[in-house]
Amino acid sequence: MKLLTLNCHSWQEENQIEKIKCLAKTIKEKEYDVIALQEVSQSIDEEKVFNNIKKDNFAFVLLKELEKIGVSDYEFVWDFSHIGYDVYEEGVALLTKHPIIEKYSFFVSQSVDVDFWKTRKVVGVKIFYYNMPISFYSCHLGWWNDSEEPFKIQVDNLIEKVNKNELCFLMGDFNNNAFIRGEGYDYLINCGLYDTYKLAQEKDEGITVKGKIAGWERNKQDLRLDIVFTNKMLRVNYSKVIFNNINKPIISDHFGVETEIKFK
């Protein structure tokens, strides 16, 4: 099973449509089973096309690009967490080419006010793979030392929602550097999660952010913020950073992470 997670920084990128096309071509080439996307935005004032999805929803536009290049077997779920830059509904999404059995959407932040930019929501799907139910969650959490929206509370709320009796994957931008001990990354591990990067037989340096970006304006370090966690010990063939100008062109202020899980 191939997985991808990427913080898209959607509609904040130069040459955004070209970068969406690059993402679509990569999805066609790699044939990911499940894709978790964060910072997936749509304009507040744009026309609605179905449910809560508007015409310029980043995930919806991505699916249209996939269809143009002959890929039509993906469906997606999306929900928005908060208003971004005063003009966008910013949220998280999951894409999969497997039939969706269940869909999830829930707040993990204390705040449920969509006008507050630190409000956080997670979306999820359940699929069957080798006749086994597996749930996937796209996560974009807050910062360790944030007194307004404590990271611990968001993780506790997230873990409470996860079905511990079934295999699940928590994928996304956790906004905590995995290289720092005693903070958010270790808290996640202490909640009983496994980092697929650590389990991987083949891996690179794992760095997904270089220098300062939105939310990390003072950063001068290499960070590993984007991670695929699981609640079971699994065999992981590889974990690789992608869209970093080494493995595919840069298409966001975050690099993505792709991993392959061995089930059979």
C-alpha positions in Angstrom: 0.0 0.0 0.0 1.4 3.4 -1.0 0.6 6.5 1.0 1.3 10.2 0.5 1.0 13.2 2.8 1.5 16.8 1.8 0.8 20.2 3.2 -0.3 21.9 0.0 -0.1 25.6 1.0 -2.9 25.9 -1.5 -3.5 29.1 -3.4 -0.5 30.7 -1.7 2.0 29.3 -4.3 3.3 31.0 -7.4 2.4 29.1 -10.5 -0.2 27.2 -8.5 -1.9 25.5 -11.4 1.4 24.2 -12.8 2.2 22.8 -9.3 -1.2 21.1 -9.2 -0.5 19.5 -12.5 2.9 18.3 -11.2 1.1 16.8 -8.2 -1.5 15.1 -10.5 1.2 13.6 -12.7 3.0 12.3 -9.7 -0.2 10.7 -8.4 -0.8 9.0 -11.8 2.8 7.7 -11.8 2.9 6.5 -8.2 -0.7 5.2 -7.9 -1.0 6.0 -4.2 -3.7 4.2 -2.4 -4.4 7.0 0.0 -3.4 10.7 0.0 -3.6 13.1 2.9 -3.6 16.8 2.1 -3.5 19.8 4.5 -4.0 23.5 3.9 -6.6 22.6 1.3 -8.5 25.8 0.7 -11.4 27.2 -1.3 -12.7 30.7 -1.7 -15.4 31.8 0.7 -17.3 33.5 -2.2 -16.8 30.9 -4.9 -19.7 28.9 -6.4 -20.7 25.7 -4.6 -20.5 22.6 -6.8 -21.7 19.9 -4.4 -22.1 19.4 -0.6 -19.6 21.8 1.0 -17.2 21.8 -2.0 -16.7 24.9 -4.1 -15.5 25.4 -7.6 -11.9 26.3 -6.6 -11.5 23.8 -3.8 -7.9 22.7 -4.2 -8.7 18.9 -3.9 -11.6 19.3 -6.4 -9.3 21.1 -8.9 -6.7 18.4 -8.4 -9.2 15.7 -9.2 -10.2 17.6 -12.4 -6.5 17.6 -13.4 -6.3 13.9 -12.7 -9.3 13.3 -14.9 -7.6 15.3 -17.7 -4.7 12.9 -17.7 -6.9 9.8 -17.6 -7.1 9.1 -13.9 -10.7 8.9 -12.7 -10.6 6.3 -9.8 -10.0 8.7 -6.9 -12.6 10.2 -4.7 -12.1 12.6 -1.8 -13.4 14.0 1.5 -12.8 17.5 2.7 -13.9 19.8 5.5 -12.7 23.2 6.6 -11.2 24.1 9.9 -11.1 27.9 9.8 -11.0 31.0 7.7 -7.6 31.7 6.2 -6.3 35.0 4.9 -9.8 36.4 5.3 -10.9 35.0 2.0 -10.4 31.2 2.2 -12.1 28.3 3.9 -9.0 26.3 4.8 -9.2 22.6 5.7 -7.9 19.1 5.2 -8.6 16.4 2.7 -8.2 12.7 2.0 -8.1 11.1 -1.5 -8.3 7.4 -2.1 -8.9 5.0 -5.0 -10.6 2.4 -2.7 -14.3 2.5 -1.9 -15.0 4.6 1.2 -16.9 2.7 3.8 -17.1 5.5 6.4 -16.2 9.2 6.5 -15.1 11.1 9.6 -14.9 14.8 10.4 -14.3 16.3 13.9 -12.7 19.2 15.7 -9.6 18.4 17.7 -9.0 21.9 19.0 -10.7 23.4 22.0 -12.1 26.1 19.7 -14.8 25.3 17.2 -15.0 28.9 16.0 -14.1 28.8 12.2 -13.2 32.5 12.4 -10.3 31.7 14.7 -7.2 30.6 12.7 -6.0 28.1 15.3 -9.2 26.1 15.1 -8.3 22.6 13.9 -10.4 19.8 12.4 -9.4 16.3 11.2 -11.1 14.4 8.4 -10.9 10.6 7.9 -12.1 7.7 5.8 -12.3 3.9 6.4 -11.6 1.6 3.5 -11.2 -2.2 3.2 -7.7 -3.4 2.1 -7.2 -7.2 1.8 -10.6 -7.5 3.5 -9.3 -5.6 6.5 -10.8 -2.3 7.7 -8.3 0.5 7.8 -8.9 4.1 8.8 -6.9 7.1 7.6 -6.9 10.6 9.1 -5.6 13.8 7.6 -4.2 16.0 10.4 -3.0 19.5 10.7 -2.3 20.2 14.3 -1.0 23.2 16.3 2.2 24.0 18.1 3.7 22.5 21.3 4.0 25.7 23.3 0.7 27.3 22.2 -1.2 28.4 25.4 -4.3 29.3 23.4 -4.6 25.9 21.7 -2.4 23.3 23.5 -1.0 20.6 21.3 -1.6 18.0 24.0 -5.3 18.6 24.1 -5.5 18.3 20.3 -3.7 15.0 20.4 -5.8 13.7 23.2 -8.9 14.6 21.3 -7.6 12.9 18.2 -6.6 9.7 20.0 -9.9 9.6 21.7 -11.6 9.5 18.2 -9.4 6.7 16.8 -10.7 3.2 16.9 -7.9 1.4 18.7 -9.2 -2.0 17.7 -8.6 -1.4 14.0 -5.5 -0.5 12.1 -5.3 3.3 11.4 -2.9 5.8 10.0 -2.6 9.4 11.2 -1.0 11.4 8.4 -0.1 15.0 8.0 1.6 18.2 9.3 1.9 17.8 13.1 3.7 21.2 13.5 6.2 19.6 15.9 9.8 18.9 14.9 10.5 15.2 15.2 14.2 16.0 15.9 13.3 17.6 19.3 12.9 15.4 22.3 10.3 15.9 25.0 7.8 17.8 23.0 5.0 17.0 20.5 6.6 14.2 18.6 7.5 12.3 21.7 4.0 12.9 23.1 2.5 11.3 20.0 4.8 8.3 20.3 3.9 8.0 24.0 0.3 7.8 23.0 1.1 4.4 21.4 1.7 5.5 17.9 4.5 4.2 15.6 6.4 6.5 13.2 6.5 4.8 9.8 9.7 6.6 9.1 11.4 4.8 12.0 9.9 1.5 10.9 11.0 1.9 7.3 13.6 -0.4 5.9 14.7 2.3 3.4 14.6 6.0 4.3 16.3 9.4 3.7 16.9 12.2 6.1 13.1 12.8 6.5 13.4 16.6 6.3 10.1 18.2 5.1 10.7 21.9 5.9 13.8 24.1 5.3 14.0 27.6 6.7 11.2 29.9 7.7 7.6 29.3 6.5 4.2 30.4 7.7 3.9 29.4 11.3 7.7 29.0 11.6 8.8 32.5 10.8 11.9 32.4 12.9 13.0 29.0 11.9 16.6 28.5 10.6 16.7 24.7 11.0 15.8 21.6 9.0 12.5 20.3 10.3 10.6 17.0 10.1 7.0 18.1 10.6 5.2 15.9 8.1 4.8 12.3 9.3 2.8 9.2 8.7 1.9 7.5 12.1 0.2 4.2 12.6 -1.2 2.5 15.7 0.2 -1.0 14.9 3.7 -2.3 14.4 4.0 -2.9 10.6 6.5 -3.7 7.9 7.3 -0.5 6.1 9.3 -0.9 2.8 10.4 2.8 2.6 9.7 6.3 3.7 10.9 9.0 1.3 10.6 12.8 1.1 9.0 14.0 -2.1 8.5 17.3 -3.9 11.9 18.6 -2.5 13.7 19.2 -5.8 15.5 15.9 -5.4 12.5 13.6 -5.6 10.2 15.7 -7.9 10.0 19.5 -8.0 9.0 21.7 -5.1 5.3 22.4 -5.1 4.7 23.8 -1.6 6.5 25.4 1.3 6.4 21.8 2.8 7.9 18.8 1.2 5.7 15.7 1.1 6.3 12.2 2.5 5.6 9.0 0.6 5.7 5.6 2.3 4.9 2.0 1.2 3.4 -0.5 3.7 3.9 -4.2 3.1 0.9 -6.3 4.0 1.5 -9.5 2.0 
